[in-house]
Amino acid sequence: MLRRRPPSFKHRRGPRKPSPTHTPIPLLEELKSTADPAAALRLLQHADPDLLSYPVCSSLLYRLAKARLVPEIDSLLALLRAHRVPCKEAAFNSLIRRFGSDGLPDRAVDLFHALRSFEFCTSTPSVQSLNSALAALVENCRLEQARALLAQSAATFGLRANAVSYNILIQGCCAAEGSSSARLLFDEMLQKGIRPTVVTYNVLIGHSAKNGDLGTGARLKEEMVRRGVQPNAITFALLMDALCREGNYAAAKKMMFDMEYQGCKAGLVNYGVLVSDRGRRGDLDGVRALLAEMKRRKLKPDVPIYGALINYLCGAGRTAEAYAVLVEMQVEGGCEPNAAAYRMMADGACRAGDFEMASRVVTAMLASRHCPREETFRCLMNGLCGIGKVEAACSVLEEMARREMELDGNGWKALVEATLILHLLFYATDGGHGIRGKEQLDQGREARFCSVGSFLGSGRNSLQQHLVSAVAVKGVSDHSIPFPPDQILHLLFCATDGGHEIRGKEGREARFCSVGSFLGSGRNSLQQHLVSAVAVK
């Protein structure tokens, strides 16, 4: 008699537990609202010592490290040590790595040795801290010092290096000394009983593939399989990239499909290799075919793949298609462009002469808290002035000023020429004391200046605003004042000596005690001063 199989019941999950709510820390919120990290540190130093905690101090430590305020970092570390604030080692490891990326390896090592003086570390630092210090040294080409630190840590602290420690050193050896030295470290790793990881082999395979030694890379892959280390998608991507660089795209694509039979599923990194190769060789149709294939496999392209496509489209002068890809990656792909993607798009639009598109890209880039290169700002500035977009050019100029970037002579020439073309001319009215701005003219308001110091001495940014917005209003038509642009291309203004000194082109000085003597002296005199004045600061 057959018994009926009892019905299977699916496990029903109970109601979800509400996520724990974090109690806000008033001091932390106050520090976050302070824009200047140095000012936030001063606020923390005057706070009640009982309010010092790990979230508060680690947040400020990260901000100071990001701003590269080394003296302030020392002050905060002294504060932590003096009040014995209990902190986690992870915050110090991040600071050690930050010192390494900022080119301060000695500071990173000093902090590693000083970890025992803090509250969290009562005996010895951990191997994670050791690895952070090793990475800081290797990143700054201090390979010998990293080896010495590894041996010293074993003798002094009793720290036993792990696979990550040797991976860092092997990567440094590959970059500085070559594969033979890296292989010696690999053998030392085996002698100490440390099992190599897939990262270890990927470093060695990547170095061989980069140097065109595809045979050694393939042998290393076979060796890792024999030792029981499963290759991953990056392993195959490194070999595929070597095949593509040899011009064997078909073999690289075949390897991507064969890797699935070896227990490794193809990922975005593998398709990225193929996309980069097709784009590098100008086969943009092949790139589109690969993207369609990815969609069939339900793989969404990531930011590097979209960035590679944008780069090659801009290189081919197809900026409209590149801009469409930039929009597509956000709308359909759900990817937020990184700084590299924005920069490639902005530079490509500038090279193609589409400065309005470049301006839109830069605006979106700034809204995403990314910053274009100074060269991009300058090129965009010149281009916007060339097409008469003075307001947009001045917005670019303001962004440059906020980031302490300088506009070169060509940019100033373009701005002055564009300003003249748009008839933003100065004229003395009411004895030279009243100047109507373009927006103020519409509203009937007047901006009054009592001295040259209030006009020129107010600073370069204020002067630029006046140059852009001021316009003659006393019955002066657009074409009534002849202002040849070729005579004004080098007229850059700068306030010196409180705004009362303007050096002439030949080194002569003209001193004016009031706006009346500068502007009220008449239209012809005003034109002469404008033609002869030049910035010297």
C-alpha positions as CSV (number, residue, x, y, z in Angstrom):
1,M,0.0,0.0,0.0
2,L,1.4,3.3,-1.0
3,R,1.3,6.0,1.5
4,R,0.5,9.5,0.4
5,R,3.4,11.8,0.7
6,P,2.6,14.5,3.3
7,P,2.3,18.0,1.8
8,S,5.3,20.2,2.2
9,F,4.9,23.3,4.1
10,K,7.0,26.3,3.3
11,H,8.6,28.0,6.2
12,R,6.8,31.2,6.9
13,R,8.8,34.0,8.1
14,G,7.5,36.0,10.9
15,P,7.1,39.7,10.8
16,R,10.3,41.6,10.2
17,K,11.9,43.0,13.2
18,P,12.2,46.8,13.1
19,S,15.7,48.0,12.4
20,P,17.5,49.3,15.4
21,T,17.3,53.1,15.6
22,H,20.5,54.8,16.4
23,T,20.4,57.5,19.0
24,P,21.8,60.7,17.5
25,I,25.0,62.0,19.2
26,P,24.7,65.8,19.6
27,L,28.4,66.4,19.5
28,L,28.8,64.3,16.4
29,E,26.0,66.2,14.6
30,E,27.6,69.5,15.6
31,L,31.0,68.5,14.3
32,K,29.5,67.3,11.0
33,S,27.7,70.6,10.5
34,T,31.1,72.4,10.8
35,A,32.4,72.7,7.3
36,D,36.1,73.3,8.3
37,P,37.7,70.2,9.8
38,A,40.2,72.3,11.7
39,A,37.4,74.3,13.2
40,A,35.7,71.1,14.2
41,L,38.9,70.0,15.9
42,R,38.9,73.2,17.9
43,L,35.3,72.6,18.9
44,L,36.2,69.0,20.0
45,Q,39.2,70.2,22.1
46,H,36.9,72.5,24.1
47,A,34.2,69.9,24.5
48,D,33.5,68.0,27.7
49,P,36.0,65.0,27.9
50,D,33.1,62.8,28.9
51,L,31.5,63.3,25.5
52,L,34.5,62.0,23.6
53,S,33.6,58.7,22.0
54,Y,34.7,56.5,19.2
55,P,32.1,57.6,16.6
56,V,32.9,61.3,17.3
57,C,36.7,60.9,17.2
58,S,36.8,58.5,14.2
59,S,34.6,60.7,12.1
60,L,36.8,63.7,12.7
61,L,39.9,61.7,12.2
62,Y,38.7,60.6,8.8
63,R,37.9,64.2,7.8
64,L,41.3,65.5,8.9
65,A,43.0,62.7,7.0
66,K,41.0,63.4,3.9
67,A,41.9,67.1,4.1
68,R,45.6,66.2,4.7
69,L,45.8,68.3,7.9
70,V,48.8,66.4,9.4
71,P,49.4,68.8,12.4
72,E,45.7,68.6,13.3
73,I,45.8,64.8,13.1
74,D,48.7,64.9,15.6
75,S,46.6,67.1,17.9
76,L,43.6,64.7,17.7
77,L,45.8,61.7,18.3
78,A,47.3,63.4,21.4
79,L,43.8,64.1,22.6
80,L,42.8,60.5,22.2
81,R,45.9,59.4,24.1
82,A,45.5,61.9,26.9
83,H,41.9,61.1,27.6
84,R,42.2,57.4,26.9
85,V,39.3,57.4,24.5
86,P,38.4,53.8,23.6
87,C,38.8,53.5,19.9
88,K,38.8,50.6,17.4
89,E,41.9,49.6,15.6
90,A,40.1,49.9,12.2
91,A,40.2,53.7,12.4
92,F,43.9,53.7,12.9
93,N,44.4,51.1,10.1
94,S,42.5,53.5,7.8
95,L,44.7,56.3,8.8
96,I,47.8,54.3,8.2
97,R,46.6,53.5,4.7
98,R,45.7,57.1,4.1
99,F,49.2,58.2,5.1
100,G,50.5,55.7,2.5
101,S,48.3,57.1,-0.3
102,D,49.3,60.6,0.6
103,G,53.0,59.8,0.3
104,L,53.8,59.8,4.0
105,P,55.1,56.3,4.6
106,D,57.3,57.3,7.6
107,R,54.2,58.7,9.3
108,A,52.4,55.4,8.6
109,V,55.2,53.3,10.2
110,D,55.4,55.7,13.2
111,L,51.7,55.4,13.8
112,F,52.0,51.6,13.6
113,H,54.7,51.5,16.2
114,A,52.7,53.9,18.4
115,L,49.5,51.8,18.4
116,R,50.3,50.3,21.8
117,S,50.0,53.8,23.4
118,F,46.3,54.0,22.6
119,E,43.5,52.6,24.7
120,F,42.3,49.9,22.4
121,C,45.7,48.2,22.1
122,T,47.0,46.9,25.4
123,S,49.6,44.5,24.2
124,T,50.6,44.3,20.5
125,P,49.1,45.5,17.2
126,S,47.3,43.0,15.0
127,V,48.4,41.6,11.7
128,Q,45.8,43.8,10.0
129,S,47.7,46.9,11.2
130,L,50.9,45.3,10.0
131,N,49.4,44.7,6.6
132,S,48.3,48.4,6.5
133,A,51.8,49.6,7.2
134,L,53.3,47.2,4.7
135,A,50.9,48.5,2.0
136,A,51.9,52.1,2.8
137,L,55.5,51.3,2.4
138,V,55.1,49.2,-0.8
139,E,52.9,51.9,-2.3
140,N,55.8,54.4,-1.8
141,C,58.5,52.1,-3.2
142,R,59.9,51.2,0.2
143,L,60.2,47.5,-0.5
144,E,63.3,46.9,1.6
145,Q,61.9,48.8,4.5
146,A,58.7,46.7,4.2
147,R,60.7,43.5,4.3
148,A,62.5,44.8,7.4
149,L,59.2,45.7,9.1
150,L,57.9,42.2,8.4
151,A,60.9,40.6,10.1
152,Q,60.9,43.1,12.9
153,S,57.2,42.6,13.7
154,A,57.8,38.8,14.0
155,A,60.7,39.3,16.4
156,T,59.3,42.2,18.4
157,F,55.6,41.7,18.5
158,G,55.4,38.0,17.7
159,L,53.2,38.7,14.7
160,R,52.9,35.9,12.2
161,A,52.5,37.1,8.7
162,N,49.6,35.8,6.7
163,A,48.9,35.4,3.0
164,V,47.8,39.1,2.7
165,S,51.2,40.2,4.0
166,Y,53.0,38.2,1.4
167,N,50.6,39.3,-1.3
168,I,51.5,42.9,-0.6
169,L,55.2,42.2,-0.8
170,I,54.9,40.0,-3.9
171,Q,53.0,42.8,-5.7
172,G,55.7,45.3,-4.7
173,C,58.4,42.9,-6.0
174,C,56.7,42.4,-9.3
175,A,56.5,46.2,-9.8
176,A,60.1,47.0,-8.6
177,E,62.3,44.0,-9.0
178,G,60.6,41.6,-11.4
179,S,59.1,38.1,-11.4
180,S,62.3,36.3,-10.1
181,S,62.3,38.2,-6.8
182,A,58.6,37.7,-6.5
183,R,59.0,34.0,-7.0
184,L,61.5,33.9,-4.1
185,L,59.0,35.5,-1.8
186,F,56.4,33.0,-3.1
187,D,58.7,30.1,-2.2
188,E,59.4,31.6,1.2
189,M,55.7,31.8,1.7
190,L,55.4,28.0,1.0
191,Q,58.3,27.2,3.4
192,K,56.6,29.0,6.3
193,G,53.4,27.0,5.7
194,I,51.3,29.9,4.4
195,R,48.9,28.7,1.7
196,P,48.8,30.9,-1.4
197,T,45.4,32.4,-2.2
198,V,43.9,33.2,-5.6
199,V,45.1,36.8,-5.1
200,T,48.7,35.5,-4.8
201,Y,48.4,33.7,-8.2
202,N,46.5,36.6,-9.8
203,V,49.4,39.0,-8.9
204,L,51.9,36.7,-10.5
205,I,49.8,35.9,-13.5
206,G,49.0,39.6,-14.0
207,H,52.7,40.5,-14.0
208,S,53.5,37.8,-16.5
209,A,50.6,38.7,-18.8
210,K,51.5,42.4,-18.6
211,N,55.0,41.6,-19.8
212,G,53.8,39.5,-22.7
213,D,54.8,36.2,-21.1
214,L,51.5,34.4,-21.7
215,G,53.1,31.0,-21.4
216,T,54.2,31.6,-17.8
217,G,50.8,32.9,-17.0
218,A,49.1,29.7,-18.3
219,R,51.6,27.5,-16.3
220,L,50.8,29.5,-13.1
221,K,47.1,28.9,-13.7
222,E,47.7,25.2,-14.0
223,E,49.9,25.2,-10.9
224,M,47.2,26.9,-8.8
225,V,44.7,24.2,-9.9
226,R,47.1,21.5,-8.8
227,R,47.5,23.1,-5.4
228,G,43.7,23.3,-5.0
229,V,43.3,27.0,-5.6
230,Q,40.2,27.7,-7.8
231,P,40.8,30.3,-10.5
232,N,38.3,33.1,-10.5
233,A,37.0,35.5,-13.1
234,I,39.9,37.9,-12.6
235,T,42.4,35.0,-13.3
236,F,40.8,34.4,-16.7
237,A,40.4,38.1,-17.4
238,L,44.2,38.6,-17.0
239,L,44.9,35.8,-19.5
240,M,42.2,37.1,-21.8
241,D,43.8,40.6,-21.7
242,A,47.2,39.1,-22.7
243,L,45.6,37.3,-25.6
244,C,43.9,40.5,-26.8
245,R,47.1,42.4,-26.6
246,E,48.7,39.8,-28.9
247,G,45.8,40.4,-31.3
248,N,44.1,37.1,-30.6
249,Y,40.6,38.3,-29.8
250,A,39.0,35.1,-30.9
251,A,41.0,33.0,-28.5
252,A,40.2,35.5,-25.7
253,K,36.5,35.2,-26.4
254,K,36.8,31.4,-26.6
255,M,38.5,31.4,-23.2
256,M,35.6,33.3,-21.7
257,F,33.1,30.7,-22.8
258,D,35.4,27.8,-21.8
259,M,35.9,29.1,-18.3
260,E,32.4,28.1,-17.4
261,Y,33.3,24.5,-18.1
262,Q,36.0,24.9,-15.5
263,G,33.6,25.9,-12.8
264,C,34.0,29.7,-13.1
265,K,31.2,31.9,-14.4
266,A,32.0,34.8,-16.7
267,G,31.6,38.2,-15.1
268,L,31.7,41.8,-15.9
269,V,35.4,41.9,-15.6
270,N,35.7,39.4,-18.5
271,Y,33.3,41.3,-20.7
272,G,35.2,44.5,-19.8
273,V,38.4,43.1,-21.3
274,L,36.6,42.3,-24.6
275,V,34.9,45.7,-24.7
276,S,38.1,47.5,-24.1
277,D,39.9,45.6,-26.9
278,R,37.1,46.3,-29.4
279,G,37.0,49.9,-28.5
280,R,40.8,50.3,-28.6
281,R,40.7,48.9,-32.1
282,G,37.8,51.1,-33.2
283,D,35.3,48.3,-33.5
284,L,32.4,50.1,-31.9
285,D,29.8,47.9,-33.5
286,G,31.6,45.0,-31.8
287,V,31.2,46.8,-28.5
288,R,27.5,47.2,-29.1
289,A,27.2,43.5,-29.9
290,L,29.0,42.6,-26.6
291,L,26.7,44.9,-24.6
292,A,23.7,43.2,-26.3
293,E,25.1,39.8,-25.4
294,M,25.5,40.9,-21.8
295,K,21.9,41.9,-21.6
296,R,20.9,38.4,-22.9
297,R,22.9,36.9,-20.1
298,K,21.3,39.3,-17.7
299,L,24.5,41.1,-16.9
300,K,24.3,44.8,-16.4
301,P,27.3,46.8,-17.5
302,D,29.1,48.5,-14.7
303,V,30.8,51.9,-14.6
304,P,34.2,50.8,-16.0
305,I,32.5,49.2,-19.1
306,Y,30.3,52.3,-19.7
307,G,33.4,54.5,-19.1
308,A,35.4,52.6,-21.7
309,L,32.6,53.0,-24.2
310,I,32.3,56.7,-23.5
311,N,36.1,57.1,-23.9
312,Y,36.3,55.4,-27.3
313,L,33.2,57.2,-28.6
314,C,34.7,60.5,-27.6
315,G,38.0,59.5,-29.2
316,A,36.1,58.8,-32.4
317,G,34.4,62.2,-32.3
318,R,31.0,60.7,-31.7
319,T,30.2,62.9,-28.6
320,A,26.4,62.8,-29.1
321,E,26.5,59.0,-28.8
322,A,28.8,59.2,-25.9
323,Y,26.5,61.6,-24.1
324,A,23.6,59.2,-24.8
325,V,25.6,56.4,-23.2
326,L,26.3,58.7,-20.2
327,V,22.5,59.2,-19.8
328,E,21.8,55.5,-20.5
329,M,24.1,54.3,-17.7
330,Q,22.1,56.4,-15.2
331,V,18.6,55.8,-16.4
332,E,18.7,52.2,-17.6
333,G,21.9,50.8,-16.0
334,G,21.3,52.3,-12.6
335,C,25.0,53.3,-12.5
336,E,26.2,56.6,-11.1
337,P,29.1,57.9,-13.3
338,N,32.4,58.2,-11.5
339,A,34.8,61.1,-11.9
340,A,36.7,59.4,-14.8
341,A,33.5,59.0,-16.8
342,Y,32.5,62.6,-16.3
343,R,36.0,63.8,-17.2
344,M,36.2,61.7,-20.4
345,M,32.8,63.1,-21.5
346,A,33.6,66.7,-20.7
347,D,37.1,66.5,-22.3
348,G,35.6,64.8,-25.4
349,A,32.9,67.5,-25.8
350,C,35.5,70.2,-25.5
351,R,37.7,68.6,-28.1
352,A,34.7,68.3,-30.4
353,G,33.8,72.0,-29.9
354,D,30.4,71.2,-28.3
355,F,30.9,73.5,-25.3
356,E,27.2,73.7,-24.4
357,M,27.2,69.9,-23.9
358,A,30.5,70.2,-22.0
359,S,28.9,72.8,-19.7
360,R,26.0,70.5,-19.0
361,V,28.4,67.6,-18.2
362,V,30.5,69.8,-15.9
363,T,27.3,71.0,-14.1
364,A,26.2,67.4,-13.5
365,M,29.7,66.5,-12.4
366,L,29.9,69.3,-9.8
367,A,26.4,68.3,-8.6
368,S,27.8,64.8,-8.0
369,R,30.7,66.2,-6.0
370,H,33.3,65.4,-8.6
371,C,35.7,68.0,-9.9
372,P,37.0,68.5,-13.5
373,R,40.6,69.0,-14.2
374,E,42.0,72.5,-14.3
375,E,42.7,72.1,-18.0
376,T,39.1,71.1,-18.6
377,F,37.9,74.3,-16.8
378,R,40.2,76.4,-18.9
379,C,39.2,74.8,-22.2
380,L,35.5,75.1,-21.3
381,M,36.0,78.8,-20.3
382,N,37.6,79.7,-23.6
383,G,35.0,77.8,-25.6
384,L,32.0,79.4,-23.8
385,C,33.5,82.8,-24.3
386,G,34.1,82.0,-28.0
387,I,30.4,81.3,-28.5
388,G,29.2,84.3,-26.5
389,K,28.0,82.4,-23.4
390,V,29.5,84.9,-21.0
391,E,27.2,84.1,-18.1
392,A,28.0,80.4,-18.3
393,A,31.7,81.3,-18.6
394,C,31.5,83.4,-15.4
395,S,29.8,80.5,-13.6
396,V,32.8,78.3,-14.6
397,L,35.1,81.1,-13.4
398,E,33.4,81.1,-10.0
399,E,33.8,77.3,-9.7
400,M,37.5,77.7,-10.4
401,A,37.8,80.3,-7.8
402,R,36.1,78.1,-5.2
403,R,38.7,75.4,-5.9
404,E,41.6,77.9,-5.9
405,M,42.3,77.2,-9.6
406,E,43.9,79.9,-11.8
407,L,42.7,81.1,-15.1
408,D,45.5,81.5,-17.7
409,G,46.2,84.5,-19.9
410,N,44.3,83.0,-22.9
411,G,41.2,82.6,-20.6
412,W,41.4,86.2,-19.5
413,K,41.7,87.3,-23.1
414,A,38.7,85.3,-24.2
415,L,36.6,86.6,-21.3
416,V,37.5,90.3,-22.0
417,E,36.8,89.9,-25.7
418,A,33.5,88.2,-25.1
419,T,32.6,90.9,-22.6
420,L,33.3,93.5,-25.2
421,I,31.3,91.7,-27.9
422,L,28.3,91.7,-25.6
423,H,28.7,95.4,-25.1
424,L,29.3,95.3,-21.3
425,L,31.0,98.7,-21.3
426,F,31.7,101.1,-18.4
427,Y,30.5,104.7,-18.5
428,A,30.6,107.4,-15.9
429,T,27.2,108.7,-14.8
430,D,26.3,111.2,-12.1
431,G,29.9,112.3,-11.7
432,G,31.2,108.8,-11.8
433,H,29.5,107.7,-8.7
434,G,26.6,105.7,-10.2
435,I,27.0,102.5,-12.3
436,R,23.9,100.6,-13.2
437,G,24.4,96.8,-13.6
438,K,22.6,94.9,-16.3
439,E,20.2,93.3,-13.8
440,Q,20.1,96.4,-11.7
441,L,19.1,98.4,-14.8
442,D,16.0,96.3,-15.2
443,Q,15.0,96.9,-11.6
444,G,16.0,100.5,-11.5
445,R,18.5,100.2,-8.7
446,E,22.0,101.7,-8.7
447,A,25.2,100.4,-7.3
448,R,27.3,103.2,-5.9
449,F,31.1,103.1,-5.2
450,C,32.8,105.8,-3.2
451,S,36.4,105.0,-4.1
452,V,38.6,102.9,-6.4
453,G,39.3,100.7,-3.3
454,S,35.6,99.7,-3.2
455,F,35.6,98.9,-6.9
456,L,39.0,97.3,-7.6
457,G,40.2,96.7,-4.1
458,S,37.2,94.5,-3.3
459,G,39.1,91.6,-4.9
460,R,39.4,89.8,-8.2
461,N,36.1,87.9,-7.9
462,S,34.1,91.1,-7.3
463,L,35.9,92.8,-10.2
464,Q,35.0,89.9,-12.5
465,Q,31.3,90.3,-11.5
466,H,31.4,94.0,-12.3
467,L,33.1,93.4,-15.6
468,V,30.3,91.0,-16.6
469,S,27.3,92.8,-15.2
470,A,28.1,96.5,-15.6
471,V,26.7,98.4,-18.6
472,A,26.6,102.0,-19.7
473,V,23.2,103.5,-19.1
474,K,23.4,107.3,-19.6
475,G,21.8,107.5,-23.1
476,V,24.5,105.4,-24.6
477,S,23.5,103.2,-27.5
478,D,25.1,99.7,-28.0
479,H,27.4,100.9,-30.8
480,S,28.1,104.5,-29.7
481,I,31.4,103.7,-27.9
482,P,34.0,102.2,-30.2
483,F,35.9,99.6,-28.3
484,P,38.2,97.6,-30.5
485,P,38.6,94.1,-29.0
486,D,42.1,93.7,-30.3
487,Q,43.2,96.6,-28.1
488,I,41.7,95.1,-25.0
489,L,42.8,91.5,-25.1
490,H,45.5,91.9,-22.5
491,L,43.5,94.2,-20.2
492,L,43.5,92.3,-17.0
493,F,42.6,94.2,-13.8
494,C,44.0,93.5,-10.4
495,A,43.8,95.6,-7.2
496,T,47.0,96.5,-5.6
497,D,47.8,98.9,-2.7
498,G,44.2,98.9,-1.6
499,G,42.8,99.5,-5.1
500,H,44.5,102.8,-5.6
501,E,47.4,101.7,-7.8
502,I,47.1,100.5,-11.4
503,R,50.2,99.8,-13.4
504,G,50.2,100.6,-17.0
505,K,51.4,98.4,-19.8
506,E,54.8,100.1,-19.9
507,G,55.3,100.1,-16.1
508,R,53.8,103.6,-15.5
509,E,51.5,104.0,-12.6
510,A,48.1,105.8,-12.5
511,R,46.7,106.7,-9.2
512,F,43.1,107.6,-8.6
513,C,41.7,108.7,-5.3
514,S,38.0,108.2,-6.2
515,V,35.7,106.8,-8.8
516,G,35.0,110.3,-9.9
517,S,38.6,110.9,-11.0
518,F,38.7,107.5,-12.7
519,L,35.3,107.2,-14.3
520,G,34.0,110.8,-14.0
521,S,37.0,112.1,-16.0
522,G,35.0,111.4,-19.2
523,R,34.4,108.7,-21.7
524,N,37.6,109.2,-23.7
525,S,39.7,109.2,-20.6
526,L,37.9,106.1,-19.4
527,Q,38.7,104.3,-22.6
528,Q,42.3,105.3,-22.4
529,H,42.6,103.9,-18.9
530,L,40.9,100.7,-20.0
531,V,43.2,100.4,-22.9
532,S,46.4,101.0,-21.0
533,A,45.7,99.2,-17.7
534,V,47.0,95.7,-17.3
535,A,47.2,93.3,-14.4
536,V,50.6,93.0,-12.8
537,K,49.9,91.0,-9.6
